[in-house]
Amino acid sequence: MKKVVIAVVNGKGGTGKTETVYQIAKLLAPDVAVIDSDPQATLSRRLGAVLGADDLSPLGVYEYPGAPAPALVKGRFGISVLPAGQQLQNVPVHLSRFRGSRALRFMDAYVKTLDVPYVLIDCPPHFDHLTLNAMMAADRLLVPTAPEPADMSGLAALANVMGELMDDRGADRPWRTGVIATKVMQGTVRHTAGLLLLKHGFGVLDDVPASVVNEFASVQPFPQWPLLGAVRLTNGVYAETERICDYESIVAYAFERGEFRIAEGE
């Protein structure tokens, strides 16, 4: 079965990763498996996916090659979930036994066992072994970020991580990558400048006050990934279509526009 594996990633917390996964999962249910790779387990709780007493720990994904794989738990909306738990904090200790790229391929091996057309991975807010495993397993990356200098500087860090992983991943497996701008405040110069930078780069900021442009100077070099949409997490949404709707609709719009679904002929 052709499978689309999407990791929702950003090295900074509070950017809307979990909300993005939640809304896309609802859109794709029941033809989707959701993997919660964040030990905080916020997404697992929101989807009502709780490990039973006899369920294997999600840590089993990273135990050793050929270890019994933990089963997915049925959550809300008919979504199959691999729940997270505090056990995932021990993953770096477990993976320290493996040399080089072997430590980065456990999630990829697990995802290959899933019999679903879509897999969504919610990553923790840092580039640890959990995030790196998710990125190695994925063929598409969605990057929620706020149009703020501190948040957007994380995109350059992500680009560096992607470059380092390509040595192990192979140049013939590039990611399809897109940005969703979150926490947008309409009508402010600061956020307008941030959105323009996400969409076009520094060249379109000529009419923005120099003091604002200077705030963003630290984000260079800046990867020019397509801006799939821009959202406010409360009180409506702004998108390139200039339509106001809810978060669920804008994520669906961004998801479709970014061709993150299985394309015809794939």
C-alpha positions as CSV (number, residue, x, y, z in Angstrom):
1,M,0.0,0.0,0.0
2,K,1.3,3.5,-0.9
3,K,1.7,5.4,2.3
4,V,2.0,9.1,3.1
5,V,4.0,9.7,6.3
6,I,3.9,13.3,7.6
7,A,5.9,14.5,10.5
8,V,4.7,17.7,12.1
9,V,7.9,19.3,13.5
10,N,9.3,22.4,15.0
11,G,12.2,22.7,17.4
12,K,10.2,25.2,19.5
13,G,7.3,24.5,21.7
14,G,3.9,26.2,21.5
15,T,3.8,26.6,17.8
16,G,0.6,24.5,17.1
17,K,2.1,21.2,16.2
18,T,-0.3,19.1,18.2
19,E,-3.3,21.1,17.1
20,T,-2.2,20.7,13.5
21,V,-1.9,16.9,13.8
22,Y,-5.3,16.7,15.6
23,Q,-7.1,18.6,12.9
24,I,-5.5,16.7,10.0
25,A,-6.2,13.4,11.7
26,K,-9.9,14.3,12.0
27,L,-9.8,15.1,8.3
28,L,-8.4,11.7,7.3
29,A,-10.2,9.5,9.8
30,P,-10.4,6.6,9.9
31,D,-7.7,6.0,7.2
32,V,-4.9,7.3,9.4
33,A,-2.6,6.3,12.2
34,V,-1.4,8.9,14.6
35,I,1.9,8.5,16.4
36,D,2.4,10.7,19.5
37,S,6.2,11.1,19.9
38,D,6.0,13.8,22.6
39,P,6.4,12.4,26.1
40,Q,3.9,15.0,27.4
41,A,1.2,12.9,25.6
42,T,-1.1,15.9,25.1
43,L,-2.3,14.6,21.7
44,S,-2.9,11.1,23.2
45,R,-5.1,12.5,25.9
46,R,-7.0,14.7,23.5
47,L,-7.7,11.7,21.2
48,G,-8.8,9.6,24.2
49,A,-6.1,7.1,23.5
50,V,-4.9,5.5,26.8
51,L,-2.7,2.5,27.2
52,G,-4.3,-0.5,28.9
53,A,-2.5,-2.6,31.6
54,D,-1.6,-5.3,29.0
55,D,-0.6,-2.9,26.2
56,L,3.1,-2.8,25.2
57,S,4.8,0.5,26.0
58,P,5.5,2.8,23.0
59,L,9.1,2.5,24.1
60,G,9.0,-0.9,22.4
61,V,9.3,0.8,19.0
62,Y,12.9,1.7,20.0
63,E,13.9,-1.4,22.0
64,Y,15.8,-3.5,19.5
65,P,15.3,-4.7,15.9
66,G,12.6,-7.3,15.8
67,A,11.1,-6.5,19.2
68,P,7.3,-7.0,19.5
69,A,5.7,-3.8,18.1
70,P,3.2,-2.0,20.3
71,A,-0.4,-2.1,19.0
72,L,-2.3,1.0,18.0
73,V,-5.1,2.1,20.3
74,K,-8.5,3.2,18.9
75,G,-9.1,6.8,19.8
76,R,-11.8,9.4,19.1
77,F,-13.2,9.7,15.5
78,G,-12.1,6.2,14.8
79,I,-8.4,7.3,14.7
80,S,-5.8,4.7,15.4
81,V,-3.2,6.1,17.8
82,L,0.2,5.0,19.2
83,P,0.0,6.8,22.5
84,A,2.9,8.5,24.1
85,G,4.0,8.2,27.7
86,Q,6.7,9.3,30.1
87,Q,8.6,6.1,29.1
88,L,9.6,7.9,25.9
89,Q,12.0,10.1,27.9
90,N,14.2,7.0,28.1
91,V,14.6,6.7,24.4
92,P,18.0,8.4,24.2
93,V,19.3,5.9,26.8
94,H,18.0,3.0,24.7
95,L,19.4,4.3,21.4
96,S,22.8,5.0,22.9
97,R,23.5,1.3,22.4
98,F,23.4,1.7,18.6
99,R,26.0,3.3,16.4
100,G,25.5,5.9,13.7
101,S,22.3,5.9,11.6
102,R,21.0,2.7,13.1
103,A,19.7,4.8,16.0
104,L,17.6,6.9,13.6
105,R,15.7,4.1,11.8
106,F,13.5,2.5,14.4
107,M,10.4,4.7,13.7
108,D,10.9,4.1,10.0
109,A,10.8,0.3,10.5
110,Y,7.7,0.6,12.7
111,V,5.8,2.8,10.3
112,K,6.4,0.3,7.5
113,T,4.3,-2.3,9.5
114,L,1.2,0.0,9.6
115,D,-1.5,-0.9,7.1
116,V,-3.0,2.5,6.6
117,P,-2.6,5.1,3.8
118,Y,-1.7,8.0,6.1
119,V,0.6,8.3,9.1
120,L,0.9,11.5,11.2
121,I,3.7,11.9,13.7
122,D,3.5,14.6,16.4
123,C,7.1,15.5,17.4
124,P,8.4,16.9,20.7
125,P,9.6,20.5,20.7
126,H,13.3,19.7,20.2
127,F,15.6,17.9,17.9
128,D,16.2,14.7,19.9
129,H,16.2,11.1,18.9
130,L,12.4,11.0,18.9
131,T,12.2,13.9,16.4
132,L,15.1,12.6,14.3
133,N,13.5,9.1,14.1
134,A,10.2,10.8,13.0
135,M,11.9,12.8,10.3
136,M,13.7,9.8,8.9
137,A,10.4,7.9,8.7
138,A,8.5,10.8,7.0
139,D,8.3,11.7,3.4
140,R,6.6,15.0,4.1
141,L,7.2,17.6,6.8
142,L,4.7,20.2,8.0
143,V,6.2,23.0,10.1
144,P,3.8,25.2,12.2
145,T,5.4,28.4,13.2
146,A,4.4,31.8,14.5
147,P,5.6,34.8,12.4
148,E,7.9,35.9,15.2
149,P,11.7,36.2,15.0
150,A,12.3,33.7,17.8
151,D,9.9,31.1,16.3
152,M,11.1,31.5,12.7
153,S,14.8,31.2,13.7
154,G,13.9,27.6,14.4
155,L,13.2,27.0,10.7
156,A,16.8,27.7,9.9
157,A,17.8,25.2,12.6
158,L,15.4,22.7,11.1
159,A,16.9,23.2,7.7
160,N,20.3,22.4,9.2
161,V,19.0,19.2,10.8
162,M,17.5,18.2,7.4
163,G,20.8,18.7,5.7
164,E,22.6,16.6,8.3
165,L,20.1,13.8,8.0
166,M,20.3,13.7,4.2
167,D,23.7,12.0,4.5
168,D,22.0,9.0,6.1
169,R,18.7,9.3,4.4
170,G,20.0,9.6,0.8
171,A,19.7,12.4,-1.7
172,D,17.0,10.4,-3.6
173,R,14.6,10.8,-0.7
174,P,14.0,14.6,-0.3
175,W,11.2,15.7,2.0
176,R,8.2,17.6,0.7
177,T,8.1,20.5,3.2
178,G,5.7,23.3,3.9
179,V,5.1,25.9,6.6
180,I,1.8,26.8,8.3
181,A,2.0,30.1,10.0
182,T,0.1,30.0,13.4
183,K,-0.8,32.6,16.0
184,V,-1.3,35.3,13.4
185,M,-2.5,38.7,14.6
186,Q,-4.0,40.5,11.7
187,G,-3.3,44.1,11.1
188,T,0.0,44.4,12.9
189,V,3.1,45.5,11.1
190,R,5.2,42.9,13.0
191,H,3.1,39.9,12.0
192,T,2.5,41.2,8.5
193,A,6.3,41.4,8.0
194,G,6.7,37.9,9.4
195,L,4.1,36.5,7.0
196,L,5.8,38.3,4.1
197,L,9.1,36.8,5.1
198,L,7.6,33.3,5.3
199,K,6.0,33.7,1.9
200,H,8.6,35.5,-0.1
201,G,11.8,36.3,1.8
202,F,13.5,39.6,2.6
203,G,13.0,41.1,-0.8
204,V,9.4,42.1,-0.2
205,L,10.0,43.9,3.1
206,D,11.0,47.3,1.5
207,D,7.9,49.1,2.9
208,V,8.2,47.6,6.4
209,P,9.9,49.9,9.0
210,A,13.6,49.1,9.3
211,S,13.2,48.5,13.1
212,V,10.8,45.6,12.4
213,V,13.0,44.2,9.6
214,N,16.0,44.2,11.9
215,E,14.1,42.0,14.4
216,F,14.0,39.2,11.7
217,A,17.7,39.6,10.7
218,S,18.7,36.7,13.0
219,V,16.7,34.2,11.0
220,Q,19.0,34.2,8.0
221,P,19.8,31.9,6.2
222,F,16.1,31.3,5.8
223,P,14.7,28.2,4.0
224,Q,12.1,29.1,1.3
225,W,9.5,26.5,1.9
226,P,6.0,27.2,0.6
227,L,3.6,28.9,3.0
228,L,0.6,26.7,2.9
229,G,-1.7,28.9,5.0
230,A,-1.8,31.2,8.0
231,V,-4.0,30.8,11.0
232,R,-5.0,32.4,14.3
233,L,-5.6,29.8,16.9
234,T,-8.5,31.8,18.3
235,N,-11.2,34.0,16.8
236,G,-10.9,33.0,13.2
237,V,-8.3,32.4,10.6
238,Y,-6.4,34.3,7.9
239,A,-5.4,32.6,4.7
240,E,-4.0,33.6,1.4
241,T,-7.5,33.1,0.1
242,E,-8.6,36.0,2.4
243,R,-11.3,33.9,3.8
244,I,-12.2,33.8,7.5
245,C,-13.0,30.4,8.9
246,D,-12.0,28.1,11.7
247,Y,-8.7,26.3,12.4
248,E,-10.1,23.0,11.0
249,S,-10.9,24.5,7.7
250,I,-7.6,26.3,7.2
251,V,-5.7,23.2,8.0
252,A,-7.7,21.3,5.5
253,Y,-7.0,24.0,3.0
254,A,-3.3,24.0,3.7
255,F,-3.2,20.3,3.6
256,E,-4.9,20.1,0.2
257,R,-3.0,23.0,-1.3
258,G,0.3,21.6,-0.2
259,E,-0.4,18.3,-2.0
260,F,0.2,16.4,1.2
261,R,-2.4,13.8,0.3
262,I,-1.6,10.8,-1.8
263,A,-1.3,12.2,-5.3
264,E,-2.8,10.5,-8.3
265,G,-0.2,8.2,-9.8
266,E,1.9,7.8,-6.6
